[in-house]
Amino acid sequence: MNTRQEIYEKLVEILVEEFELEKESLTLEANLYTDLDLDSIDTVDLVINLQEMIDRKIDPEIFKSVRTVDDVITAVEDLIKE
């Protein structure tokens, strides 16, 4: 998983399967909290799923500033590059 598109596709899969969100609502600009109605527990679950996806631990501090689907993709992309 190296491209933004691949990360986006996997993220959409996680959000649809794990959080029962509608695929159509998962735009890059969608806010995790206001648009997708995720809460702090959901965010922890999302981080766990992302850790499994990239097979490495994610520091929760990284996700404190994440607000949109695009922010998640950028954070994952940065982690993969490290």
C-alpha positions in Angstrom: 0.0 0.0 0.0 2.0 2.9 -1.3 -0.3 5.4 -3.0 -2.8 7.8 -1.6 -5.5 6.0 -3.7 -4.6 2.7 -2.1 -4.7 4.2 1.4 -8.0 5.9 0.6 -9.6 2.7 -0.7 -8.5 0.7 2.4 -9.7 3.5 4.7 -13.1 3.5 3.0 -13.3 -0.2 3.4 -12.6 0.1 7.2 -15.0 2.9 7.7 -17.8 1.1 5.8 -17.2 -2.3 7.4 -16.3 -1.3 11.0 -18.4 1.8 11.4 -21.3 1.1 9.1 -20.8 4.4 7.2 -22.2 5.0 3.7 -19.5 4.9 1.1 -21.0 7.9 -0.6 -20.4 10.0 2.6 -16.7 9.3 2.6 -15.3 12.3 0.7 -11.8 13.6 1.3 -13.3 16.7 3.0 -15.6 14.7 5.3 -15.0 15.6 8.9 -14.6 12.5 11.1 -16.5 14.0 14.0 -19.1 16.3 12.5 -19.9 14.7 9.1 -19.2 11.0 9.9 -20.3 11.2 13.6 -17.3 9.3 15.0 -16.6 9.8 18.7 -13.3 9.3 20.7 -13.9 5.6 21.1 -14.5 5.2 17.4 -11.3 7.1 16.8 -9.3 4.6 19.0 -10.9 1.8 17.0 -9.9 3.4 13.8 -6.3 3.8 14.9 -6.3 0.1 15.9 -7.5 -0.8 12.4 -5.0 1.5 10.8 -2.2 -0.1 12.8 -3.2 -3.5 11.5 -3.4 -2.1 8.0 0.2 -0.7 8.0 1.5 -3.3 10.5 3.1 -0.8 12.9 2.2 1.0 16.0 0.7 4.5 15.7 1.4 7.1 18.4 -2.1 8.5 19.4 -0.6 12.0 19.4 -0.4 11.9 15.6 -4.1 11.6 15.4 -4.9 14.5 17.8 -4.9 17.0 14.9 -6.6 14.7 12.4 -10.0 15.9 11.4 -10.9 14.8 7.9 -10.6 11.7 5.8 -7.8 13.4 3.9 -6.0 14.1 7.2 -6.1 10.4 8.0 -4.7 9.5 4.6 -1.9 12.0 5.0 -1.0 10.7 8.5 -0.9 7.1 7.2 1.1 8.1 4.2 3.6 9.9 6.5 3.9 6.8 8.8 4.5 4.5 5.8 7.3 6.8 4.6 9.1 6.8 8.0 
